[in-house]
């Protein structure tokens, strides 16, 4: 896990899309998933299948997503499907069809959220993510300088996540070079916990170097500006139309099917 990259280089339409479109789509689809029921989720699932097809992401990169969804989905089905009764005694409860249905809906939403996040990180460079977020935060700079500081903070955080993952991967390989890992789960967890301290030291050193670079370049609060925004192309317009169209269809279909 530590050696895997979040971003997967490619030439798919999603890789070439404008960062502003991808950030807006991530937020819009994420909010829509939390409001629609199974009818809207079905339409969004069809849209995600289309996005997966054009992203050219290998199916093996979604193994962790499926495992996490299975674990969380099972948890919610068990918690919401079992009716405890008035006295909260587990052995006197019973299964509720409505509770199981709600658990399945929550598991479905979790799957779509994880898929959306994985697709986004796989086709968007950390620097592009920061530029896209900063673009939407920039208008708030008219009201407060802290908006520019927040945009810079998000940009640097996204930029340094891959670097910290790389450092963690190097620490993990160094640990493997010293000998085999324990076979038990408790031993593996304990062994990985020993890597947190050196990783924390590396993180603090990186943060100190970054602060010194900002001071050397004369950065002041509120001085951040959005740079490197690519030109909006016709394909980006069609992508925005696609997202809006599927969003409207999901809301309409959800309104028709939920009462049934």
C-alpha positions, 0 to 999 in steps of 0.5 A: 500500500505504501508504495502505490501512487495515487495519481496514474499517468495517462492520456484519457479524456479525464486526465486532460480535463480542466482541473476546475471541471474536475473539482466542481464535478467532485463537489457536485456529484458528492453532494448529489449522492447524499441527497438522492435515493436508489433511483438517483443512485442508479443513474449516478452508477451508470454515469460512473461506469461511463467515467470508469470506461473513459478513464482507462484505470486498471480494475486492480486499483479499485481492490482497496475501494471494494474491500473498504466498501464491503467492510463498511457496508456490512457494518451499516447493514448489521447496525441498521437492519437489526431492530433492538426493540424498546429495551435495547436487548440484542437477543430480543431484537429482530431483523427489519426489512426497512433497516436492511434497505437503508443499510444497503442504500448507505453502502451504495453511497459509500461505494460511489463516494469511494469510486468518485474519490479514487477516479479523481485522485487517479486522473488529477495531479496534486498540483492540479487539485490545488489549482482547482481548489484555489480557483473556487476559493479565490473569490472569497479573497475580496472579503478576507485575506485568510481565503488566500491563506486557506487556498495556499494551505490546501494546495501545499497539503495536496502537493506534499501528500505524494511526497510523504507517501514516497517517504513512507514507502522508503521507510517501509523498504528499509524496514524490510531490508532489516528482516522479515515482518511478523506474521501475526496481525498484531505484530504487523500493526506494532511494526508499522507503528514504529515507522510513525516517529521517523515519518513525523520527523520527516514531515516536520523537517519538510514543513520547516524547509517549506516555511523557510522557502516561503519567507525567502520568497517574501510571502505575506498573508493574503498574497497567494494567487491562482497560477497555472490555470489551463485554457477552458476547451470545448471538451471541458464544456461538454464535460460540464454538460454531461455532469449537469445532464446526469445530475438533472436526470438523477434528480428527476428519476429519483423523484419518480421512483422514490414514491413507488 
